[in-house]
Amino acid sequence: MSAYGNHALTLFTWSPGVPRDVVFAREHTMGVLAAAGETTRPLLELEYSEQGTLVGIHWRRVSLNGLAEADVARVQAKGVALRARRLAAAHERGKIGPNDRCPCGSGKKYKKCCRP
């Protein structure tokens, strides 16, 4: 789950059936960060036992700072692809109003963001 606006963050929940994947969570969060045009984004990972008990909390701030240019370009390409997937899914569900929040995740109104 990703939230945007004043309290932007990305949340992952992990369980024994879907064990924690640190690399996937970081890469996905960087893609979300790039898609939203952010410079930094909190990542929260919650690990649960088979009984549904919370057994681990992992919190960090993800940023593109310090990445090689090739890695930044790769992450930005992921961000563009993520925005495109979100827009396509929203269009399949129906019409997007010009004053609705843009489904790409930017937090802007659709008419000021991805509206053709």
N, CA, C and O atoms as CSV, one atom per row, in Angstrom:
chain,resi,resn,atom,element,x,y,z
A,1,MET,N,N,0.845,-1.160,0.000
A,1,MET,CA,C,0.000,0.000,0.000
A,1,MET,C,C,0.896,1.230,0.000
A,1,MET,O,O,1.914,1.266,0.692
A,2,SER,N,N,0.522,2.211,-0.760
A,2,SER,CA,C,1.238,3.476,-0.766
A,2,SER,C,C,0.254,4.599,-0.502
A,2,SER,O,O,-0.848,4.614,-1.052
A,3,ALA,N,N,0.654,5.540,0.340
A,3,ALA,CA,C,-0.152,6.718,0.636
A,3,ALA,C,C,0.608,7.937,0.141
A,3,ALA,O,O,1.837,7.933,0.087
A,4,TYR,N,N,-0.132,8.982,-0.222
A,4,TYR,CA,C,0.465,10.174,-0.812
A,4,TYR,C,C,0.028,11.401,-0.048
A,4,TYR,O,O,-0.798,11.313,0.860
A,5,GLY,N,N,0.575,12.539,-0.407
A,5,GLY,CA,C,0.203,13.798,0.226
A,5,GLY,C,C,1.111,14.122,1.402
A,5,GLY,O,O,2.305,13.820,1.382
A,6,ASN,N,N,0.529,14.742,2.430
A,6,ASN,CA,C,1.322,15.177,3.584
A,6,ASN,C,C,1.899,14.020,4.386
A,6,ASN,O,O,2.891,14.188,5.095
A,7,HIS,N,N,1.289,12.853,4.280
A,7,HIS,CA,C,1.732,11.701,5.063
A,7,HIS,C,C,2.075,10.535,4.129
A,7,HIS,O,O,1.595,9.418,4.320
A,8,ALA,N,N,2.894,10.801,3.138
A,8,ALA,CA,C,3.268,9.787,2.156
A,8,ALA,C,C,4.102,8.696,2.817
A,8,ALA,O,O,4.988,8.979,3.624
A,9,LEU,N,N,3.806,7.449,2.466
A,9,LEU,CA,C,4.618,6.318,2.899
A,9,LEU,C,C,4.230,5.100,2.098
A,9,LEU,O,O,3.164,5.061,1.483
A,10,THR,N,N,5.095,4.106,2.105
A,10,THR,CA,C,4.788,2.825,1.486
A,10,THR,C,C,4.826,1.781,2.588
A,10,THR,O,O,5.747,1.762,3.404
A,11,LEU,N,N,3.812,0.907,2.609
A,11,LEU,CA,C,3.656,-0.102,3.641
A,11,LEU,C,C,3.630,-1.480,3.006
A,11,LEU,O,O,2.908,-1.716,2.038
A,12,PHE,N,N,4.421,-2.385,3.558
A,12,PHE,CA,C,4.402,-3.787,3.157
A,12,PHE,C,C,4.056,-4.619,4.372
A,12,PHE,O,O,4.513,-4.329,5.477
A,13,THR,N,N,3.252,-5.653,4.177
A,13,THR,CA,C,3.024,-6.628,5.231
A,13,THR,C,C,3.537,-7.975,4.737
A,13,THR,O,O,3.289,-8.371,3.599
A,14,TRP,N,N,4.249,-8.662,5.605
A,14,TRP,CA,C,4.858,-9.941,5.269
A,14,TRP,C,C,4.351,-11.006,6.233
A,14,TRP,O,O,4.031,-10.708,7.384
A,15,SER,N,N,4.281,-12.236,5.766
A,15,SER,CA,C,3.854,-13.370,6.586
A,15,SER,C,C,4.666,-14.591,6.160
A,15,SER,O,O,5.386,-14.529,5.163
A,16,PRO,N,N,4.565,-15.699,6.894
A,16,PRO,CA,C,5.313,-16.890,6.470
A,16,PRO,C,C,5.006,-17.323,5.041
A,16,PRO,O,O,5.884,-17.842,4.352
A,17,GLY,N,N,3.774,-17.120,4.589
A,17,GLY,CA,C,3.419,-17.463,3.209
A,17,GLY,C,C,4.017,-16.523,2.188
A,17,GLY,O,O,4.226,-16.903,1.036
A,18,VAL,N,N,4.291,-15.314,2.595
A,18,VAL,CA,C,4.927,-14.295,1.751
A,18,VAL,C,C,6.030,-13.663,2.605
A,18,VAL,O,O,5.831,-12.608,3.208
A,19,PRO,N,N,7.211,-14.328,2.649
A,19,PRO,CA,C,8.283,-13.832,3.525
A,19,PRO,C,C,8.850,-12.490,3.071
A,19,PRO,O,O,8.764,-12.122,1.900
A,20,ARG,N,N,9.424,-11.782,4.017
A,20,ARG,CA,C,9.972,-10.454,3.770
A,20,ARG,C,C,11.021,-10.499,2.656
A,20,ARG,O,O,11.910,-11.349,2.644
A,21,ASP,N,N,10.887,-9.562,1.729
A,21,ASP,CA,C,11.830,-9.421,0.620
A,21,ASP,C,C,12.310,-7.972,0.634
A,21,ASP,O,O,11.680,-7.090,0.051
A,22,VAL,N,N,13.432,-7.742,1.308
A,22,VAL,CA,C,13.966,-6.397,1.516
A,22,VAL,C,C,14.260,-5.702,0.192
A,22,VAL,O,O,13.956,-4.520,0.030
A,23,VAL,N,N,14.843,-6.420,-0.744
A,23,VAL,CA,C,15.215,-5.827,-2.030
A,23,VAL,C,C,13.966,-5.421,-2.807
A,23,VAL,O,O,13.914,-4.321,-3.357
A,24,PHE,N,N,12.962,-6.295,-2.860
A,24,PHE,CA,C,11.728,-5.976,-3.574
A,24,PHE,C,C,11.057,-4.749,-2.963
A,24,PHE,O,O,10.629,-3.848,-3.686
A,25,ALA,N,N,10.965,-4.713,-1.634
A,25,ALA,CA,C,10.313,-3.589,-0.957
A,25,ALA,C,C,11.033,-2.279,-1.263
A,25,ALA,O,O,10.389,-1.270,-1.549
A,26,ARG,N,N,12.344,-2.287,-1.207
A,26,ARG,CA,C,13.133,-1.074,-1.490
A,26,ARG,C,C,12.964,-0.642,-2.939
A,26,ARG,O,O,12.743,0.538,-3.213
A,27,GLU,N,N,13.067,-1.594,-3.876
A,27,GLU,CA,C,12.941,-1.277,-5.300
A,27,GLU,C,C,11.544,-0.729,-5.619
A,27,GLU,O,O,11.403,0.255,-6.344
A,28,HIS,N,N,10.522,-1.379,-5.068
A,28,HIS,CA,C,9.161,-0.910,-5.316
A,28,HIS,C,C,8.971,0.498,-4.745
A,28,HIS,O,O,8.377,1.359,-5.395
A,29,THR,N,N,9.465,0.723,-3.555
A,29,THR,CA,C,9.332,2.041,-2.920
A,29,THR,C,C,10.051,3.105,-3.727
A,29,THR,O,O,9.548,4.221,-3.857
A,30,MET,N,N,11.215,2.786,-4.270
A,30,MET,CA,C,11.917,3.750,-5.112
A,30,MET,C,C,11.117,4.039,-6.379
A,30,MET,O,O,11.095,5.179,-6.843
A,31,GLY,N,N,10.459,3.023,-6.948
A,31,GLY,CA,C,9.609,3.247,-8.116
A,31,GLY,C,C,8.434,4.150,-7.786
A,31,GLY,O,O,8.088,5.033,-8.572
A,32,VAL,N,N,7.817,3.936,-6.628
A,32,VAL,CA,C,6.702,4.781,-6.182
A,32,VAL,C,C,7.194,6.204,-5.972
A,32,VAL,O,O,6.540,7.164,-6.378
A,33,LEU,N,N,8.341,6.330,-5.340
A,33,LEU,CA,C,8.965,7.635,-5.091
A,33,LEU,C,C,9.181,8.372,-6.417
A,33,LEU,O,O,8.849,9.552,-6.539
A,34,ALA,N,N,9.731,7.676,-7.393
A,34,ALA,CA,C,9.988,8.291,-8.703
A,34,ALA,C,C,8.676,8.643,-9.411
A,34,ALA,O,O,8.575,9.697,-10.038
A,35,ALA,N,N,7.677,7.767,-9.312
A,35,ALA,CA,C,6.395,8.023,-9.975
A,35,ALA,C,C,5.707,9.250,-9.393
A,35,ALA,O,O,5.035,9.990,-10.112
A,36,ALA,N,N,5.875,9.466,-8.091
A,36,ALA,CA,C,5.225,10.596,-7.431
A,36,ALA,C,C,6.066,11.865,-7.482
A,36,ALA,O,O,5.618,12.921,-7.035
A,37,GLY,N,N,7.275,11.774,-8.020
A,37,GLY,CA,C,8.143,12.945,-8.090
A,37,GLY,C,C,8.670,13.381,-6.737
A,37,GLY,O,O,8.958,14.560,-6.528
A,38,GLU,N,N,8.797,12.431,-5.812
A,38,GLU,CA,C,9.288,12.734,-4.471
A,38,GLU,C,C,10.802,12.564,-4.415
A,38,GLU,O,O,11.397,11.914,-5.274
A,39,THR,N,N,11.408,13.148,-3.410
A,39,THR,CA,C,12.860,12.993,-3.229
A,39,THR,C,C,13.175,11.941,-2.174
A,39,THR,O,O,14.258,11.355,-2.180
A,40,THR,N,N,12.245,11.706,-1.282
A,40,THR,CA,C,12.424,10.709,-0.228
A,40,THR,C,C,11.056,10.176,0.175
A,40,THR,O,O,10.048,10.865,0.018
A,41,ARG,N,N,11.017,8.937,0.699
A,41,ARG,CA,C,9.741,8.319,1.072
A,41,ARG,C,C,9.987,7.311,2.185
A,41,ARG,O,O,10.913,6.504,2.098
A,42,PRO,N,N,9.165,7.349,3.233
A,42,PRO,CA,C,9.279,6.339,4.290
A,42,PRO,C,C,8.777,4.983,3.804
A,42,PRO,O,O,7.804,4.891,3.056
A,43,LEU,N,N,9.460,3.940,4.246
A,43,LEU,CA,C,9.062,2.564,3.962
A,43,LEU,C,C,8.856,1.869,5.298
A,43,LEU,O,O,9.758,1.833,6.136
A,44,LEU,N,N,7.664,1.319,5.492
A,44,LEU,CA,C,7.322,0.591,6.704
A,44,LEU,C,C,7.007,-0.846,6.319
A,44,LEU,O,O,6.154,-1.091,5.465
A,45,GLU,N,N,7.694,-1.800,6.945
A,45,GLU,CA,C,7.454,-3.214,6.695
A,45,GLU,C,C,7.032,-3.879,8.002
A,45,GLU,O,O,7.702,-3.752,9.027
A,46,LEU,N,N,5.919,-4.580,7.943
A,46,LEU,CA,C,5.403,-5.293,9.110
A,46,LEU,C,C,5.457,-6.790,8.830
A,46,LEU,O,O,4.981,-7.253,7.794
A,47,GLU,N,N,6.037,-7.541,9.758
A,47,GLU,CA,C,6.122,-8.995,9.616
A,47,GLU,C,C,5.183,-9.651,10.622
A,47,GLU,O,O,5.160,-9.287,11.798
A,48,TYR,N,N,4.405,-10.627,10.142
A,48,TYR,CA,C,3.443,-11.327,10.979
A,48,TYR,C,C,3.758,-12.816,11.024
A,48,TYR,O,O,4.287,-13.378,10.065
A,49,SER,N,N,3.427,-13.454,12.154
A,49,SER,CA,C,3.578,-14.895,12.305
A,49,SER,C,C,2.388,-15.604,11.670
A,49,SER,O,O,1.449,-14.955,11.211
A,50,GLU,N,N,2.426,-16.918,11.642
A,50,GLU,CA,C,1.304,-17.693,11.105
A,50,GLU,C,C,0.029,-17.452,11.904
A,50,GLU,O,O,-1.072,-17.577,11.369
A,51,GLN,N,N,0.173,-17.112,13.167
A,51,GLN,CA,C,-0.979,-16.851,14.029
A,51,GLN,C,C,-1.504,-15.419,13.871
A,51,GLN,O,O,-2.497,-15.056,14.501
A,52,GLY,N,N,-0.850,-14.609,13.041
A,52,GLY,CA,C,-1.277,-13.238,12.827
A,52,GLY,C,C,-0.724,-12.259,13.852
A,52,GLY,O,O,-1.208,-11.132,13.965
A,53,THR,N,N,0.280,-12.684,14.592
A,53,THR,CA,C,0.906,-11.818,15.581
A,53,THR,C,C,2.022,-11.011,14.916
A,53,THR,O,O,2.816,-11.546,14.142
A,54,LEU,N,N,2.067,-9.737,15.226
A,54,LEU,CA,C,3.129,-8.883,14.701
A,54,LEU,C,C,4.445,-9.275,15.360
A,54,LEU,O,O,4.569,-9.221,16.584
A,55,VAL,N,N,5.430,-9.672,14.552
A,55,VAL,CA,C,6.711,-10.130,15.096
A,55,VAL,C,C,7.890,-9.256,14.672
A,55,VAL,O,O,8.995,-9.425,15.188
A,56,GLY,N,N,7.675,-8.340,13.755
A,56,GLY,CA,C,8.770,-7.476,13.315
A,56,GLY,C,C,8.265,-6.200,12.674
A,56,GLY,O,O,7.301,-6.205,11.908
A,57,ILE,N,N,8.938,-5.101,13.005
A,57,ILE,CA,C,8.639,-3.797,12.407
A,57,ILE,C,C,9.947,-3.247,11.857
A,57,ILE,O,O,10.938,-3.144,12.579
A,58,HIS,N,N,9.944,-2.898,10.588
A,58,HIS,CA,C,11.147,-2.363,9.936
A,58,HIS,C,C,10.770,-1.031,9.301
A,58,HIS,O,O,9.838,-0.968,8.498
A,59,TRP,N,N,11.479,0.024,9.650
A,59,TRP,CA,C,11.175,1.375,9.211
A,59,TRP,C,C,12.435,2.000,8.656
A,59,TRP,O,O,13.484,1.939,9.296
A,60,ARG,N,N,12.359,2.593,7.488
A,60,ARG,CA,C,13.499,3.336,6.939
A,60,ARG,C,C,13.006,4.346,5.924
A,60,ARG,O,O,11.880,4.264,5.431
A,61,ARG,N,N,13.858,5.286,5.627
A,61,ARG,CA,C,13.569,6.311,4.629
A,61,ARG,C,C,14.335,5.926,3.366
A,61,ARG,O,O,15.540,5.678,3.402
A,62,VAL,N,N,13.610,5.883,2.250
A,62,VAL,CA,C,14.199,5.509,0.961
A,62,VAL,C,C,14.399,6.772,0.143
A,62,VAL,O,O,13.536,7.649,0.118
A,63,SER,N,N,15.537,6.862,-0.522
A,63,SER,CA,C,15.883,8.029,-1.316
A,63,SER,C,C,16.700,7.586,-2.525
A,63,SER,O,O,17.295,6.509,-2.531
A,64,LEU,N,N,16.715,8.433,-3.540
A,64,LEU,CA,C,17.556,8.163,-4.704
A,64,LEU,C,C,18.956,8.736,-4.533
A,64,LEU,O,O,19.830,8.506,-5.369
A,65,ASN,N,N,19.170,9.478,-3.455
A,65,ASN,CA,C,20.487,10.072,-3.199
A,65,ASN,C,C,21.546,8.984,-3.083
A,65,ASN,O,O,21.333,7.966,-2.426
A,66,GLY,N,N,22.664,9.203,-3.712
A,66,GLY,CA,C,23.774,8.272,-3.634
A,66,GLY,C,C,23.747,7.155,-4.661
A,66,GLY,O,O,24.694,6.374,-4.748
A,67,LEU,N,N,22.673,7.065,-5.442
A,67,LEU,CA,C,22.608,6.033,-6.481
A,67,LEU,C,C,23.383,6.483,-7.710
A,67,LEU,O,O,23.454,7.674,-8.014
A,68,ALA,N,N,23.954,5.527,-8.403
A,68,ALA,CA,C,24.631,5.814,-9.665
A,68,ALA,C,C,23.593,6.282,-10.681
A,68,ALA,O,O,22.414,5.946,-10.572
A,69,GLU,N,N,24.037,7.058,-11.669
A,69,GLU,CA,C,23.122,7.598,-12.680
A,69,GLU,C,C,22.321,6.497,-13.376
A,69,GLU,O,O,21.134,6.668,-13.653
A,70,ALA,N,N,22.970,5.373,-13.655
A,70,ALA,CA,C,22.276,4.271,-14.322
A,70,ALA,C,C,21.161,3.718,-13.434
A,70,ALA,O,O,20.091,3.368,-13.931
A,71,ASP,N,N,21.404,3.637,-12.132
A,71,ASP,CA,C,20.388,3.147,-11.206
A,71,ASP,C,C,19.232,4.138,-11.081
A,71,ASP,O,O,18.072,3.732,-11.010
A,72,VAL,N,N,19.541,5.427,-11.054
A,72,VAL,CA,C,18.495,6.451,-10.998
A,72,VAL,C,C,17.630,6.359,-12.251
A,72,VAL,O,O,16.405,6.438,-12.163
A,73,ALA,N,N,18.251,6.195,-13.411
A,73,ALA,CA,C,17.500,6.070,-14.668
A,73,ALA,C,C,16.609,4.830,-14.642
A,73,ALA,O,O,15.468,4.881,-15.102
A,74,ARG,N,N,17.115,3.724,-14.111
A,74,ARG,CA,C,16.337,2.486,-14.011
A,74,ARG,C,C,15.124,2.685,-13.108
A,74,ARG,O,O,14.018,2.264,-13.447
A,75,VAL,N,N,15.331,3.325,-11.961
A,75,VAL,CA,C,14.245,3.579,-11.013
A,75,VAL,C,C,13.219,4.533,-11.628
A,75,VAL,O,O,12.015,4.337,-11.465
A,76,GLN,N,N,13.687,5.553,-12.327
A,76,GLN,CA,C,12.758,6.494,-12.955
A,76,GLN,C,C,11.932,5.801,-14.037
A,76,GLN,O,O,10.751,6.106,-14.203
A,77,ALA,N,N,12.541,4.875,-14.770
A,77,ALA,CA,C,11.789,4.099,-15.769
A,77,ALA,C,C,10.722,3.245,-15.091
A,77,ALA,O,O,9.617,3.104,-15.614
A,78,LYS,N,N,11.045,2.675,-13.928
A,78,LYS,CA,C,10.049,1.921,-13.158
A,78,LYS,C,C,8.910,2.835,-12.733
A,78,LYS,O,O,7.745,2.439,-12.762
A,79,GLY,N,N,9.245,4.052,-12.341
A,79,GLY,CA,C,8.234,5.024,-11.944
A,79,GLY,C,C,7.297,5.368,-13.083
A,79,GLY,O,O,6.085,5.458,-12.884
A,80,VAL,N,N,7.841,5.559,-14.274
A,80,VAL,CA,C,7.020,5.859,-15.465
A,80,VAL,C,C,6.095,4.681,-15.765
A,80,VAL,O,O,4.916,4.871,-16.062
A,81,ALA,N,N,6.632,3.470,-15.686
A,81,ALA,CA,C,5.818,2.273,-15.945
A,81,ALA,C,C,4.726,2.118,-14.890
A,81,ALA,O,O,3.606,1.729,-15.222
A,82,LEU,N,N,5.026,2.411,-13.640
A,82,LEU,CA,C,4.040,2.320,-12.563
A,82,LEU,C,C,2.906,3.320,-12.777
A,82,LEU,O,O,1.733,2.983,-12.617
A,83,ARG,N,N,3.263,4.545,-13.139
A,83,ARG,CA,C,2.234,5.563,-13.427
A,83,ARG,C,C,1.336,5.105,-14.567
A,83,ARG,O,O,0.115,5.246,-14.494
A,84,ALA,N,N,1.937,4.558,-15.618
A,84,ALA,CA,C,1.161,4.100,-16.779
A,84,ALA,C,C,0.212,2.972,-16.387
A,84,ALA,O,O,-0.939,2.955,-16.825
A,85,ARG,N,N,0.681,2.023,-15.563
A,85,ARG,CA,C,-0.185,0.922,-15.119
A,85,ARG,C,C,-1.350,1.445,-14.281
A,85,ARG,O,O,-2.486,1.000,-14.440
A,86,ARG,N,N,-1.062,2.387,-13.393
A,86,ARG,CA,C,-2.118,2.948,-12.549
A,86,ARG,C,C,-3.157,3.692,-13.377
A,86,ARG,O,O,-4.357,3.565,-13.134
A,87,LEU,N,N,-2.695,4.469,-14.360
A,87,LEU,CA,C,-3.627,5.197,-15.229
A,87,LEU,C,C,-4.480,4.240,-16.049
A,87,LEU,O,O,-5.688,4.438,-16.180
A,88,ALA,N,N,-3.860,3.208,-16.596
A,88,ALA,CA,C,-4.601,2.228,-17.404
A,88,ALA,C,C,-5.657,1.531,-16.550
A,88,ALA,O,O,-6.789,1.344,-16.996
A,89,ALA,N,N,-5.298,1.149,-15.331
A,89,ALA,CA,C,-6.259,0.485,-14.440
A,89,ALA,C,C,-7.417,1.420,-14.097
A,89,ALA,O,O,-8.569,0.987,-14.049
A,90,ALA,N,N,-7.124,2.688,-13.860
A,90,ALA,CA,C,-8.173,3.664,-13.537
A,90,ALA,C,C,-9.099,3.879,-14.729
A,90,ALA,O,O,-10.313,3.990,-14.554
A,91,HIS,N,N,-8.548,3.940,-15.926
A,91,HIS,CA,C,-9.367,4.121,-17.125
A,91,HIS,C,C,-10.273,2.910,-17.355
A,91,HIS,O,O,-11.397,3.062,-17.832
A,92,GLU,N,N,-9.795,1.716,-17.022
A,92,GLU,CA,C,-10.615,0.516,-17.163
A,92,GLU,C,C,-11.806,0.541,-16.211
A,92,GLU,O,O,-12.876,0.025,-16.535
A,93,ARG,N,N,-11.619,1.145,-15.029
A,93,ARG,CA,C,-12.700,1.220,-14.041
A,93,ARG,C,C,-13.738,2.270,-14.412
A,93,ARG,O,O,-14.851,2.242,-13.887
A,94,GLY,N,N,-13.401,3.186,-15.296
A,94,GLY,CA,C,-14.356,4.211,-15.704
A,94,GLY,C,C,-13.691,5.553,-15.904
A,94,GLY,O,O,-12.466,5.670,-15.909
A,95,LYS,N,N,-14.527,6.563,-16.068
A,95,LYS,CA,C,-14.054,7.911,-16.338
A,95,LYS,C,C,-13.394,8.516,-15.099
A,95,LYS,O,O,-13.844,8.309,-13.972
A,96,ILE,N,N,-12.323,9.265,-15.333
A,96,ILE,CA,C,-11.640,9.987,-14.266
A,96,ILE,C,C,-12.050,11.442,-14.399
A,96,ILE,O,O,-11.840,12.053,-15.447
A,97,GLY,N,N,-12.630,12.000,-13.355
A,97,GLY,CA,C,-13.055,13.396,-13.378
A,97,GLY,C,C,-11.858,14.330,-13.313
A,97,GLY,O,O,-10.858,13.994,-12.678
A,98,PRO,N,N,-11.929,15.488,-13.948
A,98,PRO,CA,C,-10.799,16.407,-13.980
A,98,PRO,C,C,-10.375,16.883,-12.591
A,98,PRO,O,O,-9.205,17.210,-12.388
A,99,ASN,N,N,-11.298,16.929,-11.634
A,99,ASN,CA,C,-10.967,17.373,-10.285
A,99,ASN,C,C,-10.664,16.226,-9.326
A,99,ASN,O,O,-10.389,16.455,-8.148
A,100,ASP,N,N,-10.714,14.984,-9.831
A,100,ASP,CA,C,-10.320,13.828,-9.021
A,100,ASP,C,C,-8.810,13.832,-8.835
A,100,ASP,O,O,-8.083,14.412,-9.641
A,101,ARG,N,N,-8.347,13.196,-7.791
A,101,ARG,CA,C,-6.911,13.009,-7.615
A,101,ARG,C,C,-6.419,12.107,-8.735
A,101,ARG,O,O,-7.088,11.144,-9.109
A,102,CYS,N,N,-5.253,12.422,-9.263
A,102,CYS,CA,C,-4.719,11.640,-10.367
A,102,CYS,C,C,-4.383,10.226,-9.881
A,102,CYS,O,O,-3.720,10.069,-8.856
A,103,PRO,N,N,-4.829,9.208,-10.600
A,103,PRO,CA,C,-4.555,7.834,-10.186
A,103,PRO,C,C,-3.088,7.427,-10.316
A,103,PRO,O,O,-2.709,6.343,-9.873
A,104,CYS,N,N,-2.264,8.277,-10.915
A,104,CYS,CA,C,-0.849,7.938,-11.060
A,104,CYS,C,C,-0.114,7.977,-9.729
A,104,CYS,O,O,0.961,7.392,-9.592
A,105,GLY,N,N,-0.695,8.672,-8.742
A,105,GLY,CA,C,-0.076,8.738,-7.425
A,105,GLY,C,C,0.652,10.026,-7.135
A,105,GLY,O,O,1.319,10.135,-6.106
A,106,SER,N,N,0.544,11.000,-8.008
A,106,SER,CA,C,1.260,12.260,-7.800
A,106,SER,C,C,0.668,13.102,-6.674
A,106,SER,O,O,1.350,13.947,-6.095
A,107,GLY,N,N,-0.607,12.864,-6.371
A,107,GLY,CA,C,-1.289,13.679,-5.379
A,107,GLY,C,C,-1.938,14.914,-5.975
A,107,GLY,O,O,-2.661,15.625,-5.277
A,108,LYS,N,N,-1.697,15.185,-7.248
A,108,LYS,CA,C,-2.284,16.341,-7.928
A,108,LYS,C,C,-3.657,15.985,-8.488
A,108,LYS,O,O,-4.020,14.812,-8.576
A,109,LYS,N,N,-4.415,17.016,-8.865
A,109,LYS,CA,C,-5.668,16.775,-9.568
A,109,LYS,C,C,-5.344,16.248,-10.956
A,109,LYS,O,O,-4.328,16.600,-11.554
A,110,TYR,N,N,-6.231,15.397,-11.453
A,110,TYR,CA,C,-6.032,14.779,-12.762
A,110,TYR,C,C,-5.828,15.823,-13.848
A,110,TYR,O,O,-4.973,15.647,-14.716
A,111,LYS,N,N,-6.610,16.928,-13.814
A,111,LYS,CA,C,-6.518,17.945,-14.865
A,111,LYS,C,C,-5.165,18.658,-14.859
A,111,LYS,O,O,-4.783,19.242,-15.874
A,112,LYS,N,N,-4.433,18.627,-13.746
A,112,LYS,CA,C,-3.127,19.281,-13.650
A,112,LYS,C,C,-1.976,18.298,-13.770
A,112,LYS,O,O,-0.811,18.671,-13.628
A,113,CYS,N,N,-2.311,17.027,-14.037
A,113,CYS,CA,C,-1.260,16.020,-14.033
A,113,CYS,C,C,-1.230,15.215,-15.344
A,113,CYS,O,O,-0.514,15.577,-16.278
A,114,CYS,N,N,-1.989,14.149,-15.409
A,114,CYS,CA,C,-1.887,13.215,-16.527
A,114,CYS,C,C,-3.033,13.291,-17.522
A,114,CYS,O,O,-3.108,12.472,-18.438
A,115,ARG,N,N,-3.922,14.254,-17.360
A,115,ARG,CA,C,-5.045,14.373,-18.294
A,115,ARG,C,C,-4.518,14.743,-19.671
A,115,ARG,O,O,-3.741,15.688,-19.807
A,116,PRO,N,N,-4.938,14.000,-20.699
A,116,PRO,CA,C,-4.465,14.296,-22.062
A,116,PRO,C,C,-4.975,15.617,-22.580
A,116,PRO,O,O,-4.663,16.001,-23.707
